[in-house]
């Protein structure tokens, strides 16, 4: 299968949810397996930042995971369609990314780790999805369409590039640009420096204390989500706690709106694809929704902000 190619003016590829639903569901679960391995072995960092994955030029990686006196990392390479397990002592294990069940993938990963003397145990129940099936029992999800996986990867690369540029405009505490395997989205979060009221919890298949740690401090968060549950892919932005007047704050561009169901501002991916300057559209959305959160909640923007980064 040839790599999906795009011209410089066509880097935002179409990815309707229905076109790759089965592959989406399988890949979501595979990333959860790898993400849970990182979570199990990496020292805890505030707001669960030790559990996320990171975009690479070829896919997604755990980054370095400590294990005894060795380090290792696990990387999805969506160009070669391989999962690579690499260790600090020079060992590499390769697992083919192809149509295979979640149960088969899970066992292949665990076996490969055992072969290089890495013993890890994870909770095998998937997170943040409806009707979860334990990884070792899941023979239902087994699709892997290389073309759509590569579209997913190329969109990730573009979204990470813009979110990283937006991140550079902030002097305060800020998360990495990282991929959450539970919700299957790429995100970056700015912090005001103030504690937040206790979050009510309520995320499917997630303990309330997990959510409360994630939102222990006041945030303005944004990112890119690949869709699901009747929603197509979109950029999003929200605040916790949501300040009074947030949903009615005048943001840009005109294609963006506030979703009462999702309780966040959304910018449809298709609108970005059709824009004459997609980068400028997304950066404007990110900046104006941040201003909605920070202005209404009276953040100390003089201390926290650099100049906005709006030019492509």
C-alpha positions in Angstrom: 0.0 0.0 0.0 1.5 3.4 -1.0 1.7 6.2 1.4 -1.1 8.7 1.1 0.4 11.7 -0.6 -0.9 15.3 -0.5 0.1 18.6 -2.0 1.2 21.5 0.2 -2.2 23.1 -0.4 -4.1 19.9 0.5 -2.7 18.7 3.8 -6.0 18.6 5.6 -7.4 15.3 4.3 -11.0 14.2 4.5 -11.7 11.8 7.3 -15.5 11.3 7.9 -16.2 9.0 10.8 -18.3 6.6 8.8 -15.6 5.9 6.3 -13.2 4.5 8.9 -15.4 3.6 11.9 -14.2 0.0 12.3 -10.6 1.0 12.0 -11.1 3.9 14.3 -12.5 1.7 17.0 -9.7 -0.9 16.7 -7.0 1.7 16.7 -8.5 3.5 19.7 -8.3 0.3 21.7 -4.7 -0.5 20.5 -3.6 3.0 21.7 -5.3 2.3 25.0 -3.2 -0.9 25.5 0.0 1.0 24.8 -1.0 4.0 26.8 -1.8 1.8 29.9 1.6 0.3 29.7 3.1 3.8 29.9 0.7 4.7 32.8 1.7 1.5 34.7 5.4 2.0 34.6 6.0 5.8 34.4 6.4 7.8 37.6 3.2 9.9 38.2 3.1 13.5 37.0 0.4 16.0 37.8 -2.9 15.8 35.9 -2.0 12.3 34.5 0.6 13.8 32.1 2.6 10.6 32.6 -0.1 8.5 30.8 -0.3 10.3 27.4 1.2 9.6 24.0 3.1 12.0 21.7 3.0 12.8 18.0 6.1 11.8 16.0 6.8 12.5 12.3 5.6 8.9 11.7 3.0 8.2 14.3 2.6 8.1 18.1 5.0 7.2 20.9 5.0 6.7 24.6 8.4 8.5 24.8 10.9 7.0 27.2 9.6 4.6 29.9 11.9 3.7 32.8 12.1 0.0 33.7 14.7 -0.9 36.4 18.1 0.2 35.1 16.8 0.2 31.5 14.6 2.5 29.5 12.3 1.5 26.6 9.6 3.1 24.4 6.8 1.9 22.3 6.0 3.6 19.0 3.2 3.3 16.4 4.8 3.9 13.0 2.0 4.6 10.6 4.3 4.9 7.6 5.7 1.4 7.9 2.6 0.1 9.8 4.7 -1.3 12.6 4.6 -1.2 16.4 8.2 -0.8 17.6 9.4 -1.6 21.1 12.9 -0.3 21.6 15.2 -0.6 24.6 18.2 1.3 25.9 20.3 -1.9 25.6 19.8 -2.0 21.8 16.9 -4.5 21.5 14.1 -3.9 19.1 10.8 -5.8 18.8 8.5 -5.2 15.8 4.8 -6.1 15.7 3.0 -5.7 12.3 0.1 -3.3 12.2 -2.5 -5.1 10.1 -6.1 -6.5 10.5 -5.9 -8.4 13.8 -8.2 -8.5 16.8 -7.6 -6.4 19.9 -7.1 -9.7 21.9 -4.4 -10.8 19.4 -2.7 -7.4 19.5 -2.8 -7.3 23.3 -1.2 -10.7 23.6 1.4 -9.9 20.9 2.5 -6.8 22.8 2.6 -8.5 26.2 4.5 -11.4 24.8 7.0 -9.1 23.0 7.7 -7.3 26.3 8.2 -10.6 28.2 10.7 -11.7 25.6 12.9 -8.7 26.5 12.3 -9.2 30.2 9.8 -6.4 30.7 6.9 -7.6 33.0 3.9 -5.3 33.1 0.4 -5.8 34.3 -2.4 -3.4 33.3 -6.1 -3.1 33.9 -7.5 -4.6 30.7 -10.8 -2.8 30.7 -11.0 0.0 28.1 -11.7 3.5 29.2 -14.1 6.2 28.1 -16.1 4.0 25.6 -19.5 2.4 25.8 -19.9 -1.3 26.2 -16.2 -2.0 26.9 -14.7 -5.5 26.4 -11.5 -6.5 28.2 -8.6 -6.4 25.8 -7.8 -10.1 26.2 -11.4 -11.1 25.2 -12.0 -8.6 22.4 -12.3 -10.5 19.1 -14.9 -8.0 17.9 -12.6 -5.2 16.9 -10.0 -6.2 14.3 -10.1 -3.7 11.3 -7.0 -1.9 10.1 -7.4 0.1 6.9 -3.9 1.5 6.1 -5.2 4.4 3.9 -7.4 5.8 6.7 -4.8 5.2 9.4 -2.4 7.3 7.4 -5.0 10.0 7.0 -5.4 9.9 10.8 -1.7 10.3 11.2 -1.3 13.1 8.7 -4.1 15.1 10.4 -2.5 14.5 13.8 0.8 15.9 12.4 -1.0 19.1 11.2 -3.0 19.5 14.4 0.1 19.0 16.6 2.0 21.6 14.6 -0.7 24.3 15.1 -1.3 23.4 18.8 2.4 23.7 19.4 2.5 27.1 17.8 -0.4 28.2 20.0 1.3 26.8 23.1 4.3 29.0 22.5 2.2 32.1 23.2 1.9 31.4 26.9 4.3 32.1 29.8 2.3 30.3 32.5 2.0 26.6 33.4 1.0 24.7 30.3 0.8 21.0 29.4 2.6 19.4 26.6 0.8 18.9 23.3 -0.2 15.3 24.0 -2.6 12.6 22.8 -5.1 11.2 25.3 -5.8 7.6 24.4 -9.0 7.5 26.5 -10.8 10.2 24.7 -8.7 9.7 21.5 -7.9 13.4 21.1 -4.9 15.7 20.9 -4.9 18.5 23.5 -3.0 21.3 25.2 -4.0 22.9 28.4 -3.2 26.3 29.9 -3.4 26.9 33.7 -4.3 30.2 35.5 -2.2 29.2 38.6 -5.3 28.9 40.8 -6.9 25.8 42.3 -10.3 24.8 40.9 -13.4 23.6 42.7 -13.7 19.8 42.9 -14.7 18.4 39.6 -18.0 16.4 39.8 -16.6 13.5 37.8 -18.9 11.4 35.7 -16.6 10.4 32.8 -17.7 6.9 31.5 -15.5 4.0 32.9 -13.3 6.5 34.8 -13.2 6.9 38.6 -14.2 10.3 39.8 -10.8 10.7 41.5 -9.1 10.4 38.2 -11.1 13.3 36.7 -10.6 15.4 39.8 -6.9 15.1 39.6 -7.0 16.1 35.9 -9.0 19.2 36.8 -7.6 20.1 40.2 -6.6 23.5 38.9 -8.3 26.2 36.8 -7.8 25.5 33.1 -8.4 26.7 29.5 -8.0 23.6 27.3 -8.2 23.1 23.6 -7.5 20.4 21.1 -8.5 18.2 18.2 -10.9 15.3 18.4 -11.6 12.7 15.7 -15.3 12.5 16.3 -17.8 9.8 17.3 -21.2 9.4 18.7 -22.8 11.3 15.9 -20.1 14.0 15.8 -17.6 14.5 13.0 -14.0 15.6 13.7 -13.5 19.0 15.2 -11.3 21.4 17.1 -12.6 22.2 20.6 -12.0 24.6 23.5 -13.4 24.6 27.0 -12.8 26.0 30.4 -13.0 24.5 33.9 -14.6 25.9 35.9 -16.6 27.5 33.1 -16.9 31.2 33.9 -20.3 32.9 33.7 -21.0 34.2 30.2 -18.5 31.8 28.6 -20.9 30.3 26.1 -22.1 33.7 24.9 -18.6 35.3 24.6 -17.9 36.6 21.0 -15.3 34.2 19.5 -14.0 33.7 16.0 -14.2 32.5 13.3 -17.9 32.6 12.4 -17.9 28.9 11.6 -17.3 28.1 15.3 -20.1 27.8 17.9 -20.8 26.7 21.5 -22.2 23.2 21.9 -24.6 22.9 24.8 -24.3 19.1 24.7 -20.5 19.1 24.9 -20.2 22.3 26.9 -17.4 23.6 24.8 -16.7 25.7 21.7 -16.3 23.6 18.6 -14.9 24.3 15.1 -15.8 21.6 12.6 -12.9 20.0 10.9 -14.7 20.3 7.6 -14.8 24.1 7.9 -11.0 24.1 8.5 -10.5 21.9 5.4 -12.5 24.3 3.2 -10.8 27.5 4.6 -8.5 29.5 2.4 -6.1 29.7 5.3 -6.7 26.8 7.7 -3.8 27.6 10.0 -5.1 31.2 10.6 -8.6 29.9 11.1 -7.6 27.4 13.8 -5.2 29.8 15.5 -7.9 32.5 15.7 -10.3 29.9 17.2 -7.7 28.9 19.8 -6.8 32.4 20.7 -10.3 33.9 21.0 -11.7 30.9 23.0 -8.7 31.2 25.4 -9.5 34.9 25.7 -13.1 34.0 26.6 -11.9 31.8 29.5 -9.1 34.1 30.7 -11.0 37.4 30.5 -14.2 36.2 32.1 -12.3 34.4 34.9 -10.0 37.4 35.4 -6.7 35.6 34.8 -3.6 37.6 35.2 -2.9 37.9 31.5 -0.2 40.5 31.9 1.9 37.9 33.7 0.8 34.9 31.8 0.6 35.9 28.1 3.2 36.4 25.4 2.0 38.0 22.2 -0.8 36.0 20.5 0.4 33.8 17.7 -2.2 34.2 14.9 -0.2 34.3 11.7 0.3 31.2 9.7 
